[in-house]
Amino acid sequence: MWDTGAMVTRELAILARVRERLPGGEALMDDCGLVPTAGTGRLLVTTDLLEEGTHFRRDWHPPRLLGRKLLTVNLSDLDASGALPLGFTLTLALPPDLDLDWIEAFLEGLAEVARTAGVPVLGGDTVGRPAGIGLGVTALGRAERWLDRSGVVPGDRIFVDQPLGLSLRGLRALQAGRRWDAALPDPALSAHLDPRPNLGLGPRLARLPEVHACLDLSDGLSTDLRRLALASGCSLVLEDGIAADELEGGEDYARCFASSLAQADLEARLGLPLRPVARAVAEAGAPLLAFRDGHPQPLPDLGFDHFHP
């Protein structure tokens, strides 16, 4: 198996301790977890936390769009696992300086996504904190077939359904001083502040037996391809022509899936264009490889690190 010492970060070390110490932790390899239930289908659960100063800034992220994003990213995890959403819980940790208008606008955006997806709020918690906003959603969904990360086999190709790197360009624009203007929407800012994944595509992929694994791209292509490879015990060789922004950029929320079907066949069945980003081979010394000077070489993890100083 892999020598992962070179890619260990604080986040990976913490997750490794969780897997080792908690009952059921050994099964935690996906963005979604399996809830043991009787009956047909699989009940899946996912959770995400957005922290002010880490995931967003109040002065550049309109509260309505932040509410939309908070629920959307959780629904995206369920969708990429092949699940249809059933409901969600909401956790709010709010500082004393937050005015009611901000909260109203945030809830308006959250409600827009909830109504469109047909998912009710099931409960949650609200607490005060001295400073900064913390926002959390836990979402539940049911999948007839759980499309997890572990099914990639040598010979598969890895495809994405949406452009990559646009959210990163939006983040860089915000860092450079640009701000959201609803009257003049910018595609890069929209991709970062109000992502629109192809919700509904995941369950369609799960109905194709030739689709073997899937995840949504949230932490960058180089990071998430590595996760696919590690979960499946294979190596992935990057396709030519992938730009640095596409490798590094997080929060793309594209469906990233493995299939033995040809691209033209998949596109005909799904009715949308796809882009191949990698191909699967037997274990080859590293989870993710790229050709340099005609030889496959290990590609470092270039994606988002939650604990990077």
PAROSE-452446 format. One record per residue (C-alpha): residue number from 1; residue in one letter; x, y, z negated. Coordinates in nm, 3 decimals. Layout:
<pts>
@pos: NUM&code: a&east: X&north: Y&up: Z
...
</pts>
This chain:
<pts>
@pos: 1&code: m&east: 0.000&north: 0.000&up: 0.000
@pos: 2&code: w&east: 0.093&north: 0.367&up: 0.019
@pos: 3&code: d&east: 0.361&north: 0.536&up: -0.185
@pos: 4&code: t&east: 0.154&north: 0.844&up: -0.271
@pos: 5&code: g&east: 0.411&north: 1.007&up: -0.496
@pos: 6&code: a&east: 0.491&north: 1.277&up: -0.243
@pos: 7&code: m&east: 0.129&north: 1.384&up: -0.215
@pos: 8&code: v&east: 0.030&north: 1.371&up: -0.583
@pos: 9&code: t&east: -0.120&north: 1.699&up: -0.703
@pos: 10&code: r&east: -0.271&north: 1.787&up: -1.036
@pos: 11&code: e&east: -0.617&north: 1.723&up: -0.893
@pos: 12&code: l&east: -0.521&north: 1.374&up: -0.774
@pos: 13&code: a&east: -0.363&north: 1.299&up: -1.110
@pos: 14&code: i&east: -0.679&north: 1.402&up: -1.295
@pos: 15&code: l&east: -0.901&north: 1.199&up: -1.063
@pos: 16&code: a&east: -0.672&north: 0.899&up: -1.110
@pos: 17&code: r&east: -0.718&north: 0.924&up: -1.488
@pos: 18&code: v&east: -1.096&north: 0.943&up: -1.445
@pos: 19&code: r&east: -1.093&north: 0.629&up: -1.230
@pos: 20&code: e&east: -0.871&north: 0.445&up: -1.478
@pos: 21&code: r&east: -1.040&north: 0.542&up: -1.804
@pos: 22&code: l&east: -1.415&north: 0.564&up: -1.737
@pos: 23&code: p&east: -1.647&north: 0.267&up: -1.679
@pos: 24&code: g&east: -1.725&north: 0.247&up: -1.307
@pos: 25&code: g&east: -1.444&north: 0.486&up: -1.224
@pos: 26&code: e&east: -1.274&north: 0.238&up: -0.993
@pos: 27&code: a&east: -1.561&north: 0.284&up: -0.743
@pos: 28&code: l&east: -1.519&north: 0.662&up: -0.716
@pos: 29&code: m&east: -1.377&north: 0.710&up: -0.367
@pos: 30&code: d&east: -1.643&north: 0.931&up: -0.205
@pos: 31&code: d&east: -1.810&north: 1.269&up: -0.244
@pos: 32&code: c&east: -2.127&north: 1.075&up: -0.332
@pos: 33&code: g&east: -2.172&north: 0.815&up: -0.604
@pos: 34&code: l&east: -2.407&north: 0.519&up: -0.611
@pos: 35&code: v&east: -2.682&north: 0.517&up: -0.874
@pos: 36&code: p&east: -2.777&north: 0.155&up: -0.965
@pos: 37&code: t&east: -3.147&north: 0.108&up: -0.890
@pos: 38&code: a&east: -3.387&north: -0.165&up: -0.792
@pos: 39&code: g&east: -3.570&north: -0.163&up: -0.460
@pos: 40&code: t&east: -3.465&north: -0.086&up: -0.105
@pos: 41&code: g&east: -3.205&north: 0.165&up: 0.004
@pos: 42&code: r&east: -2.923&north: 0.325&up: -0.192
@pos: 43&code: l&east: -2.975&north: 0.612&up: -0.435
@pos: 44&code: l&east: -2.679&north: 0.849&up: -0.401
@pos: 45&code: v&east: -2.575&north: 1.146&up: -0.615
@pos: 46&code: t&east: -2.332&north: 1.432&up: -0.551
@pos: 47&code: t&east: -2.234&north: 1.745&up: -0.740
@pos: 48&code: d&east: -2.045&north: 2.067&up: -0.665
@pos: 49&code: l&east: -1.937&north: 2.366&up: -0.869
@pos: 50&code: l&east: -1.869&north: 2.715&up: -0.731
@pos: 51&code: e&east: -1.658&north: 2.931&up: -0.961
@pos: 52&code: e&east: -1.620&north: 3.306&up: -0.923
@pos: 53&code: g&east: -1.259&north: 3.394&up: -0.850
@pos: 54&code: t&east: -1.184&north: 3.045&up: -0.719
@pos: 55&code: h&east: -1.455&north: 2.971&up: -0.462
@pos: 56&code: f&east: -1.608&north: 3.314&up: -0.409
@pos: 57&code: r&east: -1.581&north: 3.679&up: -0.499
@pos: 58&code: r&east: -1.884&north: 3.882&up: -0.595
@pos: 59&code: d&east: -1.774&north: 4.186&up: -0.394
@pos: 60&code: w&east: -1.762&north: 3.999&up: -0.063
@pos: 61&code: h&east: -2.016&north: 3.717&up: -0.092
@pos: 62&code: p&east: -2.378&north: 3.843&up: -0.077
@pos: 63&code: p&east: -2.580&north: 3.662&up: -0.346
@pos: 64&code: r&east: -2.846&north: 3.537&up: -0.104
@pos: 65&code: l&east: -2.581&north: 3.372&up: 0.114
@pos: 66&code: l&east: -2.410&north: 3.229&up: -0.194
@pos: 67&code: g&east: -2.738&north: 3.065&up: -0.298
@pos: 68&code: r&east: -2.774&north: 2.917&up: 0.048
@pos: 69&code: k&east: -2.417&north: 2.788&up: 0.044
@pos: 70&code: l&east: -2.440&north: 2.629&up: -0.302
@pos: 71&code: l&east: -2.725&north: 2.398&up: -0.204
@pos: 72&code: t&east: -2.610&north: 2.347&up: 0.155
@pos: 73&code: v&east: -2.270&north: 2.204&up: 0.061
@pos: 74&code: n&east: -2.434&north: 1.945&up: -0.165
@pos: 75&code: l&east: -2.688&north: 1.848&up: 0.101
@pos: 76&code: s&east: -2.396&north: 1.817&up: 0.342
@pos: 77&code: d&east: -2.230&north: 1.557&up: 0.118
@pos: 78&code: l&east: -2.551&north: 1.353&up: 0.104
@pos: 79&code: d&east: -2.606&north: 1.384&up: 0.476
@pos: 80&code: a&east: -2.254&north: 1.270&up: 0.565
@pos: 81&code: s&east: -2.318&north: 0.961&up: 0.352
@pos: 82&code: g&east: -2.628&north: 0.880&up: 0.556
@pos: 83&code: a&east: -2.876&north: 0.995&up: 0.290
@pos: 84&code: l&east: -3.196&north: 1.197&up: 0.305
@pos: 85&code: p&east: -3.222&north: 1.439&up: 0.010
@pos: 86&code: l&east: -3.473&north: 1.381&up: -0.270
@pos: 87&code: g&east: -3.411&north: 1.671&up: -0.508
@pos: 88&code: f&east: -3.151&north: 1.863&up: -0.707
@pos: 89&code: t&east: -3.067&north: 2.009&up: -1.046
@pos: 90&code: l&east: -2.929&north: 2.360&up: -1.092
@pos: 91&code: t&east: -2.676&north: 2.479&up: -1.350
@pos: 92&code: l&east: -2.609&north: 2.851&up: -1.401
@pos: 93&code: a&east: -2.331&north: 2.991&up: -1.622
@pos: 94&code: l&east: -2.380&north: 3.369&up: -1.614
@pos: 95&code: p&east: -2.197&north: 3.667&up: -1.766
@pos: 96&code: p&east: -2.373&north: 3.956&up: -1.943
@pos: 97&code: d&east: -2.288&north: 4.209&up: -1.670
@pos: 98&code: l&east: -2.490&north: 4.026&up: -1.401
@pos: 99&code: d&east: -2.801&north: 4.222&up: -1.308
@pos: 100&code: l&east: -3.139&north: 4.072&up: -1.232
@pos: 101&code: d&east: -3.136&north: 4.186&up: -0.867
@pos: 102&code: w&east: -2.826&north: 3.970&up: -0.804
@pos: 103&code: i&east: -2.997&north: 3.667&up: -0.958
@pos: 104&code: e&east: -3.316&north: 3.727&up: -0.757
@pos: 105&code: a&east: -3.123&north: 3.745&up: -0.429
@pos: 106&code: f&east: -2.922&north: 3.434&up: -0.518
@pos: 107&code: l&east: -3.240&north: 3.237&up: -0.594
@pos: 108&code: e&east: -3.399&north: 3.361&up: -0.272
@pos: 109&code: g&east: -3.116&north: 3.208&up: -0.068
@pos: 110&code: l&east: -3.126&north: 2.886&up: -0.268
@pos: 111&code: a&east: -3.502&north: 2.861&up: -0.214
@pos: 112&code: e&east: -3.467&north: 2.913&up: 0.163
@pos: 113&code: v&east: -3.246&north: 2.607&up: 0.197
@pos: 114&code: a&east: -3.457&north: 2.403&up: -0.044
@pos: 115&code: r&east: -3.777&north: 2.475&up: 0.150
@pos: 116&code: t&east: -3.614&north: 2.402&up: 0.486
@pos: 117&code: a&east: -3.472&north: 2.072&up: 0.359
@pos: 118&code: g&east: -3.791&north: 1.985&up: 0.170
@pos: 119&code: v&east: -3.611&north: 1.923&up: -0.160
@pos: 120&code: p&east: -3.749&north: 2.026&up: -0.501
@pos: 121&code: v&east: -3.551&north: 2.142&up: -0.801
@pos: 122&code: l&east: -3.571&north: 1.874&up: -1.072
@pos: 123&code: g&east: -3.419&north: 2.056&up: -1.368
@pos: 124&code: g&east: -3.086&north: 2.192&up: -1.484
@pos: 125&code: d&east: -2.934&north: 2.422&up: -1.743
@pos: 126&code: t&east: -2.859&north: 2.791&up: -1.792
@pos: 127&code: v&east: -2.587&north: 2.920&up: -2.024
@pos: 128&code: g&east: -2.412&north: 3.248&up: -2.094
@pos: 129&code: r&east: -2.038&north: 3.300&up: -2.064
@pos: 130&code: p&east: -1.811&north: 3.594&up: -2.143
@pos: 131&code: a&east: -1.710&north: 3.665&up: -1.782
@pos: 132&code: g&east: -1.741&north: 3.529&up: -1.431
@pos: 133&code: i&east: -2.015&north: 3.327&up: -1.263
@pos: 134&code: g&east: -2.029&north: 2.946&up: -1.254
@pos: 135&code: l&east: -2.283&north: 2.780&up: -1.025
@pos: 136&code: g&east: -2.350&north: 2.406&up: -1.006
@pos: 137&code: v&east: -2.584&north: 2.177&up: -0.817
@pos: 138&code: t&east: -2.628&north: 1.802&up: -0.851
@pos: 139&code: a&east: -2.827&north: 1.654&up: -0.562
@pos: 140&code: l&east: -2.988&north: 1.312&up: -0.516
@pos: 141&code: g&east: -3.063&north: 1.132&up: -0.191
@pos: 142&code: r&east: -3.159&north: 0.792&up: -0.058
@pos: 143&code: a&east: -2.975&north: 0.612&up: 0.221
@pos: 144&code: e&east: -3.085&north: 0.298&up: 0.402
@pos: 145&code: r&east: -2.716&north: 0.246&up: 0.476
@pos: 146&code: w&east: -2.447&north: 0.420&up: 0.272
@pos: 147&code: l&east: -2.195&north: 0.552&up: 0.522
@pos: 148&code: d&east: -1.892&north: 0.577&up: 0.293
@pos: 149&code: r&east: -1.522&north: 0.636&up: 0.363
@pos: 150&code: s&east: -1.398&north: 0.279&up: 0.340
@pos: 151&code: g&east: -1.508&north: 0.127&up: 0.672
@pos: 152&code: v&east: -1.251&north: 0.260&up: 0.921
@pos: 153&code: v&east: -1.084&north: -0.021&up: 1.117
@pos: 154&code: p&east: -0.787&north: -0.012&up: 1.356
@pos: 155&code: g&east: -0.906&north: 0.082&up: 1.702
@pos: 156&code: d&east: -1.167&north: 0.328&up: 1.578
@pos: 157&code: r&east: -1.155&north: 0.688&up: 1.690
@pos: 158&code: i&east: -1.239&north: 0.971&up: 1.453
@pos: 159&code: f&east: -1.476&north: 1.240&up: 1.580
@pos: 160&code: v&east: -1.609&north: 1.573&up: 1.455
@pos: 161&code: d&east: -1.932&north: 1.741&up: 1.564
@pos: 162&code: q&east: -1.848&north: 2.109&up: 1.506
@pos: 163&code: p&east: -1.559&north: 2.353&up: 1.564
@pos: 164&code: l&east: -1.284&north: 2.350&up: 1.302
@pos: 165&code: g&east: -1.095&north: 2.637&up: 1.140
@pos: 166&code: l&east: -1.367&north: 2.901&up: 1.178
@pos: 167&code: s&east: -1.437&north: 2.922&up: 0.804
@pos: 168&code: l&east: -1.066&north: 2.972&up: 0.731
@pos: 169&code: r&east: -1.056&north: 3.258&up: 0.981
@pos: 170&code: g&east: -1.358&north: 3.408&up: 0.806
@pos: 171&code: l&east: -1.183&north: 3.379&up: 0.469
@pos: 172&code: r&east: -0.874&north: 3.550&up: 0.606
@pos: 173&code: a&east: -1.090&north: 3.831&up: 0.748
@pos: 174&code: l&east: -1.246&north: 3.884&up: 0.406
@pos: 175&code: q&east: -0.903&north: 3.886&up: 0.243
@pos: 176&code: a&east: -0.799&north: 4.151&up: 0.497
@pos: 177&code: g&east: -1.087&north: 4.379&up: 0.396
@pos: 178&code: r&east: -1.372&north: 4.291&up: 0.633
@pos: 179&code: r&east: -1.717&north: 4.253&up: 0.481
@pos: 180&code: w&east: -2.044&north: 4.088&up: 0.578
@pos: 181&code: d&east: -2.283&north: 4.305&up: 0.780
@pos: 182&code: a&east: -2.623&north: 4.145&up: 0.843
@pos: 183&code: a&east: -2.679&north: 4.384&up: 1.135
@pos: 184&code: l&east: -2.355&north: 4.275&up: 1.304
@pos: 185&code: p&east: -2.306&north: 3.907&up: 1.219
@pos: 186&code: d&east: -1.956&north: 3.773&up: 1.279
@pos: 187&code: p&east: -1.923&north: 3.399&up: 1.359
@pos: 188&code: a&east: -1.615&north: 3.351&up: 1.141
@pos: 189&code: l&east: -1.763&north: 3.535&up: 0.842
@pos: 190&code: s&east: -2.089&north: 3.344&up: 0.889
@pos: 191&code: a&east: -1.905&north: 3.012&up: 0.892
@pos: 192&code: h&east: -1.742&north: 3.092&up: 0.558
@pos: 193&code: l&east: -2.025&north: 3.268&up: 0.378
@pos: 194&code: d&east: -2.327&north: 3.080&up: 0.516
@pos: 195&code: p&east: -2.220&north: 2.740&up: 0.657
@pos: 196&code: r&east: -2.469&north: 2.558&up: 0.879
@pos: 197&code: p&east: -2.377&north: 2.186&up: 0.898
@pos: 198&code: n&east: -2.576&north: 1.958&up: 1.126
@pos: 199&code: l&east: -2.798&north: 1.822&up: 0.849
@pos: 200&code: g&east: -2.985&north: 1.519&up: 0.976
@pos: 201&code: l&east: -2.696&north: 1.390&up: 1.186
@pos: 202&code: g&east: -2.559&north: 1.171&up: 0.905
@pos: 203&code: p&east: -2.863&north: 0.940&up: 0.880
@pos: 204&code: r&east: -2.862&north: 0.909&up: 1.260
@pos: 205&code: l&east: -2.497&north: 0.803&up: 1.249
@pos: 206&code: a&east: -2.577&north: 0.552&up: 0.976
@pos: 207&code: r&east: -2.827&north: 0.384&up: 1.206
@pos: 208&code: l&east: -2.546&north: 0.304&up: 1.454
@pos: 209&code: p&east: -2.363&north: -0.012&up: 1.340
@pos: 210&code: e&east: -2.062&north: 0.093&up: 1.549
@pos: 211&code: v&east: -2.015&north: 0.398&up: 1.324
@pos: 212&code: h&east: -1.804&north: 0.267&up: 1.038
@pos: 213&code: a&east: -1.734&north: 0.560&up: 0.802
@pos: 214&code: c&east: -1.811&north: 0.927&up: 0.756
@pos: 215&code: l&east: -1.743&north: 1.229&up: 0.536
@pos: 216&code: d&east: -1.799&north: 1.602&up: 0.562
@pos: 217&code: l&east: -1.493&north: 1.822&up: 0.608
@pos: 218&code: s&east: -1.472&north: 2.041&up: 0.300
@pos: 219&code: d&east: -1.103&north: 2.059&up: 0.202
@pos: 220&code: g&east: -0.937&north: 2.068&up: 0.545
@pos: 221&code: l&east: -0.886&north: 1.817&up: 0.824
@pos: 222&code: s&east: -0.541&north: 1.702&up: 0.708
@pos: 223&code: t&east: -0.674&north: 1.636&up: 0.356
@pos: 224&code: d&east: -0.999&north: 1.466&up: 0.455
@pos: 225&code: l&east: -0.843&north: 1.245&up: 0.724
@pos: 226&code: r&east: -0.597&north: 1.130&up: 0.461
@pos: 227&code: r&east: -0.891&north: 1.042&up: 0.233
@pos: 228&code: l&east: -1.048&north: 0.834&up: 0.509
@pos: 229&code: a&east: -0.723&north: 0.647&up: 0.568
@pos: 230&code: l&east: -0.657&north: 0.580&up: 0.199
@pos: 231&code: a&east: -1.013&north: 0.459&up: 0.135
@pos: 232&code: s&east: -0.998&north: 0.227&up: 0.437
@pos: 233&code: g&east: -0.642&north: 0.098&up: 0.400
@pos: 234&code: c&east: -0.530&north: 0.206&up: 0.747
@pos: 235&code: s&east: -0.333&north: 0.487&up: 0.911
@pos: 236&code: l&east: -0.477&north: 0.766&up: 1.124
@pos: 237&code: v&east: -0.281&north: 0.914&up: 1.414
@pos: 238&code: l&east: -0.370&north: 1.274&up: 1.488
@pos: 239&code: e&east: -0.478&north: 1.363&up: 1.842
@pos: 240&code: d&east: -0.270&north: 1.617&up: 2.035
@pos: 241&code: g&east: -0.374&north: 1.979&up: 2.058
@pos: 242&code: i&east: -0.507&north: 2.035&up: 1.705
@pos: 243&code: a&east: -0.415&north: 2.383&up: 1.585
@pos: 244&code: a&east: -0.271&north: 2.471&up: 1.245
@pos: 245&code: d&east: -0.592&north: 2.653&up: 1.142
@pos: 246&code: e&east: -0.791&north: 2.340&up: 1.221
@pos: 247&code: l&east: -0.564&north: 2.124&up: 1.005
@pos: 248&code: e&east: -0.548&north: 2.363&up: 0.711
@pos: 249&code: g&east: -0.896&north: 2.512&up: 0.717
@pos: 250&code: g&east: -1.142&north: 2.398&up: 0.454
@pos: 251&code: e&east: -1.518&north: 2.439&up: 0.429
@pos: 252&code: d&east: -1.589&north: 2.344&up: 0.790
@pos: 253&code: y&east: -1.863&north: 2.099&up: 0.677
@pos: 254&code: a&east: -1.849&north: 1.907&up: 1.004
@pos: 255&code: r&east: -1.946&north: 1.539&up: 1.017
@pos: 256&code: c&east: -1.613&north: 1.355&up: 1.047
@pos: 257&code: f&east: -1.680&north: 0.993&up: 1.136
@pos: 258&code: a&east: -1.515&north: 0.677&up: 1.266
@pos: 259&code: s&east: -1.660&north: 0.470&up: 1.548
@pos: 260&code: s&east: -1.563&north: 0.197&up: 1.791
@pos: 261&code: l&east: -1.793&north: 0.346&up: 2.058
@pos: 262&code: a&east: -1.651&north: 0.551&up: 2.343
@pos: 263&code: q&east: -1.695&north: 0.927&up: 2.323
@pos: 264&code: a&east: -1.929&north: 0.942&up: 2.623
@pos: 265&code: d&east: -2.150&north: 0.669&up: 2.476
@pos: 266&code: l&east: -2.172&north: 0.847&up: 2.141
@pos: 267&code: e&east: -2.249&north: 1.180&up: 2.302
@pos: 268&code: a&east: -2.525&north: 1.025&up: 2.510
@pos: 269&code: r&east: -2.682&north: 0.857&up: 2.207
@pos: 270&code: l&east: -2.656&north: 1.160&up: 1.980
@pos: 271&code: g&east: -2.727&north: 1.429&up: 2.236
@pos: 272&code: l&east: -2.442&north: 1.659&up: 2.132
@pos: 273&code: p&east: -2.075&north: 1.713&up: 2.219
@pos: 274&code: l&east: -1.806&north: 1.557&up: 2.002
@pos: 275&code: r&east: -1.435&north: 1.610&up: 1.960
@pos: 276&code: p&east: -1.188&north: 1.329&up: 1.890
@pos: 277&code: v&east: -0.937&north: 1.426&up: 1.619
@pos: 278&code: a&east: -0.759&north: 1.098&up: 1.535
@pos: 279&code: r&east: -0.740&north: 0.725&up: 1.604
@pos: 280&code: a&east: -0.706&north: 0.446&up: 1.353
@pos: 281&code: v&east: -0.416&north: 0.200&up: 1.350
@pos: 282&code: a&east: -0.291&north: -0.060&up: 1.104
@pos: 283&code: e&east: -0.100&north: 0.070&up: 0.802
@pos: 284&code: a&east: 0.207&north: 0.243&up: 0.938
@pos: 285&code: g&east: 0.397&north: 0.386&up: 0.641
@pos: 286&code: a&east: 0.177&north: 0.691&up: 0.575
@pos: 287&code: p&east: -0.196&north: 0.758&up: 0.579
@pos: 288&code: l&east: -0.178&north: 1.039&up: 0.836
@pos: 289&code: l&east: 0.065&north: 1.056&up: 1.127
@pos: 290&code: a&east: 0.132&north: 1.299&up: 1.412
@pos: 291&code: f&east: 0.355&north: 1.253&up: 1.715
@pos: 292&code: r&east: 0.667&north: 1.470&up: 1.706
@pos: 293&code: d&east: 0.932&north: 1.431&up: 1.977
@pos: 294&code: g&east: 0.756&north: 1.118&up: 2.100
@pos: 295&code: h&east: 0.754&north: 0.943&up: 1.761
@pos: 296&code: p&east: 0.481&north: 0.916&up: 1.496
@pos: 297&code: q&east: 0.583&north: 1.104&up: 1.182
@pos: 298&code: p&east: 0.402&north: 1.148&up: 0.848
@pos: 299&code: l&east: 0.192&north: 1.464&up: 0.835
@pos: 300&code: p&east: 0.188&north: 1.647&up: 0.499
@pos: 301&code: d&east: -0.133&north: 1.743&up: 0.325
@pos: 302&code: l&east: -0.203&north: 2.099&up: 0.442
@pos: 303&code: g&east: -0.553&north: 2.137&up: 0.302
@pos: 304&code: f&east: -0.701&north: 2.303&up: -0.006
@pos: 305&code: d&east: -0.557&north: 2.222&up: -0.349
@pos: 306&code: h&east: -0.792&north: 2.312&up: -0.636
@pos: 307&code: f&east: -0.500&north: 2.351&up: -0.875
@pos: 308&code: h&east: -0.255&north: 2.539&up: -0.653
@pos: 309&code: p&east: -0.119&north: 2.837&up: -0.848
</pts>
